[in-house]
Amino acid sequence: MAVEQGITGSWKKSSYSGNGNCVEVATRAPGSVAVRDSKDAGLPSLNFPGSSWEAFLTDLGDGTLGHR
């Protein structure tokens, strides 16, 4: 498994993930978030500014990004 540089905490995934179909999230320094596929953890992660990640989570929570 590749080691991501700049990860300041452990990778976390939802307790609701089933059959390994989930993403994992870790905090990067300074102020960014790394996201990776839990099935392919050795591949590079996607990296987002912390503010963008927070906006994404807010939109998920309020239904803005819900199913259509």
C-alpha distances in whole Angstrom, upper triangle without the diagonal:
4,6,9,13,16,14,17,16,14,13,16,17,20,22,24,21,21,20,16,18,17,16,14,16,15,18,18,21,23,24,21,19,16,15,12,12,11,11,9,7,5,8,10,12,16,18,21,24,25,28,27,25,28,30,28,27,31,32,30,32,35,35,35,32,33,34,37
4,6,9,13,12,15,15,14,13,16,18,21,23,25,22,23,22,19,20,18,16,14,15,14,16,15,18,21,22,19,17,14,14,12,13,13,13,10,8,5,7,8,10,14,15,19,22,23,26,25,23,26,28,26,27,30,31,29,32,35,35,34,31,33,34,37
4,6,9,9,12,12,11,11,15,17,21,23,25,23,24,24,20,21,19,16,14,14,12,14,13,15,18,19,17,15,12,13,12,14,14,15,13,9,8,10,9,10,14,14,18,20,21,24,24,22,25,27,26,26,29,30,29,31,34,34,34,31,33,34,37
4,6,6,10,11,11,10,14,16,20,22,24,22,24,24,20,21,18,15,13,12,10,11,9,12,14,16,13,12,9,11,10,13,14,16,13,10,9,10,8,8,11,11,14,16,17,21,20,18,21,24,22,23,26,27,26,28,31,32,31,29,31,32,35
4,6,9,11,12,13,16,19,22,25,27,25,28,28,24,24,21,18,15,14,11,11,8,10,12,14,12,12,10,13,14,17,17,19,17,14,13,13,11,11,13,12,15,16,17,20,20,19,22,24,24,24,27,29,28,30,33,33,33,31,33,35,37
4,6,9,11,12,15,18,22,25,27,25,28,29,25,25,22,18,15,13,10,8,5,6,8,11,10,10,9,13,14,18,19,21,19,16,15,15,13,12,13,11,13,13,14,18,18,17,19,22,22,22,25,27,26,28,31,32,31,29,32,34,37
4,6,7,9,12,15,18,21,23,22,25,26,22,22,19,16,12,10,6,6,5,7,10,11,9,9,8,11,12,16,16,19,17,14,14,15,12,11,12,11,13,14,13,17,18,16,18,21,20,20,23,25,24,25,29,30,29,27,30,32,35
4,7,9,12,16,19,21,24,23,26,27,24,24,21,18,14,11,8,6,5,6,9,10,10,10,10,13,15,18,18,21,20,17,17,18,16,14,15,13,15,15,13,17,18,16,18,21,21,20,23,25,25,25,28,30,30,28,31,33,36
4,7,9,13,16,18,21,20,23,24,21,22,18,16,12,10,6,6,8,10,12,12,12,10,11,13,14,17,16,19,19,15,17,18,17,14,16,14,16,16,14,18,19,16,17,21,20,19,22,24,23,24,27,28,29,27,29,31,35
4,6,10,13,15,18,17,20,21,18,19,16,13,10,8,6,8,10,13,15,15,14,12,11,12,12,15,13,16,16,13,15,16,16,14,16,15,17,18,16,20,20,17,18,22,21,19,22,24,23,23,27,28,29,27,28,30,34
4,7,10,13,15,14,17,18,14,15,12,10,6,5,5,8,10,14,16,16,14,10,9,9,9,11,10,13,13,10,12,14,13,11,13,13,15,17,15,19,19,15,17,20,18,17,21,22,20,21,25,25,26,24,25,27,30
4,7,9,12,11,14,16,13,13,10,8,5,5,6,9,13,16,18,17,15,11,10,10,10,11,10,13,14,12,15,16,16,13,15,15,16,17,16,19,18,15,16,19,17,15,18,20,18,18,22,23,24,22,23,24,28
4,6,8,7,11,13,10,10,7,6,5,6,9,12,16,19,21,19,17,13,12,10,10,10,8,12,13,12,15,16,17,14,15,16,17,19,17,20,19,15,16,19,16,14,18,19,16,17,21,21,22,20,20,21,25
4,5,5,9,12,10,10,7,8,8,9,12,15,18,22,23,21,19,16,15,12,13,12,11,14,16,15,19,19,20,17,17,18,19,20,19,20,19,16,16,18,16,13,16,17,14,15,18,18,20,18,18,19,23
4,6,8,11,11,11,10,11,11,13,15,18,21,25,26,24,22,19,18,16,16,15,13,15,18,17,21,22,23,20,21,22,22,24,22,24,23,19,20,22,19,16,19,20,17,17,20,20,23,21,20,21,25
4,6,10,10,10,9,11,12,14,17,20,23,27,28,26,24,20,20,17,16,15,13,15,18,18,22,23,24,21,21,23,23,25,23,24,23,19,20,21,19,16,19,19,15,15,19,18,21,19,17,18,22
4,7,6,6,6,9,10,13,16,20,23,26,28,26,23,19,18,15,14,12,10,12,15,15,19,19,21,18,19,21,22,24,23,24,23,19,20,22,19,17,20,20,16,17,20,19,21,19,18,18,22
4,5,6,7,11,13,16,19,23,26,29,31,29,26,23,21,18,16,13,11,12,15,16,20,20,22,21,21,24,25,27,26,28,26,23,24,25,22,20,23,23,19,20,23,22,24,21,20,19,23
4,5,8,12,14,18,21,24,27,30,32,31,28,24,22,18,16,13,10,10,14,15,18,19,21,20,22,24,26,29,28,30,28,25,26,28,24,23,26,25,22,23,26,25,26,23,22,21,24
4,6,9,11,14,17,21,23,27,29,28,25,21,18,15,12,9,7,6,10,11,15,16,18,17,18,21,23,26,25,27,25,22,24,26,22,21,24,24,21,22,26,24,26,23,22,22,25
4,7,10,14,17,21,23,26,28,26,23,20,17,14,11,8,7,7,10,12,15,15,17,16,17,19,21,24,24,25,23,20,22,23,19,19,22,21,18,20,23,21,23,19,19,18,21
4,7,10,13,17,19,23,25,23,20,16,14,10,9,6,6,8,10,11,14,14,15,13,14,16,18,21,20,22,20,16,19,20,16,15,19,19,16,17,21,20,21,17,17,18,21
4,7,10,14,16,19,21,19,16,12,10,7,6,5,5,8,10,9,13,12,13,10,11,13,14,17,17,19,17,14,16,17,14,14,17,17,15,17,20,19,20,17,18,19,22
4,7,11,13,17,19,17,14,10,8,6,5,6,6,10,10,8,12,12,12,9,10,12,13,16,15,18,16,13,15,18,15,14,18,19,16,18,21,21,22,19,20,22,25
4,7,10,13,15,13,11,7,6,5,7,9,9,13,13,11,14,14,12,9,10,10,11,13,12,15,14,10,12,15,13,12,16,17,15,17,20,21,21,19,20,22,26
4,6,10,12,11,9,6,5,7,9,12,12,16,15,12,14,14,13,10,11,10,11,12,11,14,14,11,13,16,15,14,18,19,18,19,23,24,24,22,24,26,29
4,7,9,8,6,5,6,9,12,15,16,19,18,15,17,17,15,12,12,10,10,10,9,12,13,11,12,16,15,15,17,20,19,20,23,24,24,23,25,28,31
4,6,6,5,5,6,10,13,16,17,20,19,16,17,16,14,11,11,8,9,9,9,13,14,12,14,17,17,17,20,22,22,23,26,27,26,25,27,30,33
3,5,6,8,10,14,16,20,21,24,23,19,20,19,16,14,14,11,11,10,10,13,15,14,15,18,19,19,21,24,24,25,28,29,28,27,30,33,35
4,6,9,11,15,18,22,23,26,25,22,22,22,18,16,15,12,11,9,9,12,14,14,15,17,19,19,21,23,24,25,27,29,28,27,30,33,35
4,7,10,14,17,21,22,25,24,22,23,22,18,16,14,11,9,6,5,8,10,10,11,14,15,16,17,19,20,21,23,25,24,24,27,30,32
4,7,10,14,17,19,22,21,18,19,18,15,12,10,7,6,4,4,8,9,8,10,13,13,14,16,18,19,20,22,24,22,21,24,27,30
4,7,10,14,15,19,18,15,17,16,13,10,8,6,5,6,6,9,9,7,10,12,12,12,15,17,16,18,21,22,21,19,22,25,27
4,7,11,12,15,14,12,13,12,9,6,6,4,6,9,9,13,12,9,13,15,13,14,17,18,18,20,23,23,22,20,23,25,27
4,7,9,12,11,10,12,11,9,5,5,6,8,11,12,14,12,10,13,15,13,13,17,17,16,18,21,21,21,18,20,22,24
4,6,9,8,6,9,8,7,5,6,9,11,15,15,18,16,13,17,18,16,16,20,20,18,21,24,23,23,20,21,22,25
4,5,5,6,9,8,9,8,9,12,15,18,19,21,19,16,19,20,17,17,21,21,19,21,24,23,23,20,21,21,24
4,6,5,9,10,11,10,12,15,17,20,20,23,21,18,21,22,19,19,22,23,20,22,25,24,25,22,22,23,26
4,6,9,9,12,12,14,18,20,23,24,26,24,21,24,25,22,22,26,25,23,25,28,27,27,24,24,24,27
4,5,6,9,10,12,16,19,22,23,26,23,21,24,26,22,23,26,26,24,26,29,28,28,25,26,26,28
4,5,8,8,11,14,17,20,21,24,22,20,23,25,22,22,26,26,24,26,29,28,29,25,27,27,30
4,7,9,12,15,18,22,22,26,24,22,25,27,24,25,28,29,27,29,32,32,31,28,30,30,33
4,6,10,13,16,20,21,24,22,20,24,25,23,23,27,27,25,28,31,30,30,26,28,28,31
4,7,9,13,16,18,21,19,18,21,23,21,22,25,25,24,27,30,29,28,25,27,28,30
4,6,10,13,15,18,16,14,18,19,17,18,21,22,21,23,26,26,25,22,24,25,28
4,7,10,12,15,12,11,15,16,14,16,19,19,18,21,24,23,22,19,22,23,26
4,7,9,12,10,9,13,14,13,15,18,18,18,21,23,23,22,20,23,25,27
4,6,8,6,6,10,11,10,12,15,15,16,18,20,21,19,18,21,23,25
4,5,5,6,9,10,11,13,14,16,17,19,20,22,20,19,22,25,27
4,5,5,6,9,10,11,12,14,15,16,18,20,19,18,21,24,27
4,5,5,6,9,10,11,12,14,15,17,18,17,17,20,23,25
4,5,5,6,9,10,11,12,14,16,17,15,14,18,21,23
4,5,5,6,9,10,11,12,14,15,14,13,16,19,22
4,5,5,6,9,10,10,12,14,13,13,16,20,22
4,5,5,6,9,10,11,12,11,11,14,18,20
4,5,5,6,9,10,11,9,9,12,15,17
4,5,5,6,9,10,10,9,12,15,18
4,5,5,6,9,8,9,12,15,18
4,5,5,6,5,6,9,12,14
4,6,5,6,5,7,10,13
4,6,8,8,9,12,15
4,6,8,8,12,14
4,5,5,8,10
4,6,9,10
4,7,9
4,6
4
